[in-house]
Amino acid sequence: MKRAATILLACALLASCNTVAGVGEDISGMARWSQQGMGGGY
């Protein structure tokens, strides 16, 4: 079940970003957003 959820999430990310590079940009954006929320923005 966990594997199926992971695969489904990966497919959704790829479909929304169209490329693996787009997924990387989204992950970087989320990391920056969470860092700013914790007060660690540079």
C-alpha positions in Angstrom: 0.0 0.0 0.0 2.8 2.4 0.9 4.6 1.6 -2.4 1.4 2.3 -4.4 0.9 5.7 -2.6 4.5 6.6 -3.4 4.2 5.7 -7.1 0.9 7.6 -7.3 2.5 10.7 -5.7 5.5 10.5 -8.1 3.2 10.2 -11.1 1.2 13.2 -9.9 4.3 15.3 -9.4 5.7 14.4 -12.8 2.3 15.1 -14.5 2.1 18.5 -12.9 5.6 19.6 -13.6 6.0 17.9 -17.0 9.7 17.2 -16.4 12.1 15.8 -13.8 13.8 19.2 -13.7 10.4 20.8 -12.9 10.0 18.4 -9.9 13.5 19.5 -8.7 12.5 23.1 -8.9 9.3 22.4 -7.0 11.2 20.6 -4.3 13.7 23.5 -4.0 10.8 26.0 -3.8 9.2 24.0 -1.0 12.6 23.8 0.9 13.0 27.6 0.6 9.4 28.2 1.8 9.8 25.9 4.8 13.1 27.5 5.7 11.6 30.9 5.7 8.7 29.7 7.8 11.2 28.5 10.4 13.0 31.8 10.4 16.1 30.5 8.6 15.9 32.7 5.5 19.2 34.0 4.2 
